[in-house]
Amino acid sequence: MEHTPPATWLTTAAGAAGQQGTGNLLRVVLVVMIVGCALTAWFLLRGYRHKDD
């Protein structure tokens, strides 16, 4: 098993992340935004229910 210094691993990981671009970040931001909007709409609209007793 070969030992690599942490600095080498870090620069390799940073280089690989740079090659992927912003696609994964954009997906995460969109999913969080959609879920957040859905939860906000649910929270705001739940007060408008009419109770027909």
N, C-alpha and C positions, 0 to 999 in steps of 0.2 A: 504494500500500500504506500502510495507516494504522499509525502507531506507537503502541502502548499501553504505559504504564509497567508494570513488573513487579508493582507493588502492586495495580494494577487487575486484572491477569490472575490473581493469587493469590486475591484476594477473590472473583472470578467462579468460579474453580475450587472454592474452598471452599464457596461457595453451592450449586453444582451437586452436589457430593458430599453435602452435607447433605440435598438433596432425594431422593436415591436411597435413603436409609435404610440399614439394616444387612443388607439381603438378600445383597449380594455378599460381605460379610465373613463372614456365617454360612455361605454356601456354601463359602468357602475353608476355614474352620475345620472344617466337617464332612468335607470331602475329605481334609484333612491328618490328621484324627483317624482316619478309616477306613483310610487307607494306613498310618499309624503302627501301628494295631492289627494289621493284617495282617502287617506286617514283624516286629512283636514276637512274634506267634504263630508265625510261621515260624522266627524265631531260637530261640525257646524249645523248639518241638516238634521241631526237626531233631536235637536230641541224644537223642531217644527212639527213633530208628530202631534196629531190631535188625539186626545183621549176621549173616546165616545163611551161614556159610562151609562 
